């Protein structure tokens, strides 16, 4: 499933295709983000520390 990670300011930060039920966020700066998965109408907020 295609996904994208968006900063709270609305800028797309990372995108890709979900393949192993996990997403590598090690390259993201610390902060709050939204995970949006295509085909769903919800977004999940998460914090990268």
PERARA-V477732 format. One line per field, one symbol per residue. psi: psi as a letter, one per 30 degrees, with the letter a starting at -180 (. if undefined). A space follows every 50 residues. Layout:
BEGIN
psi = ???
END
This chain:
BEGIN
psi = kklkkklfffkkeklakkfgglkjgffklkaklkkkkkflglkkklkk.
END
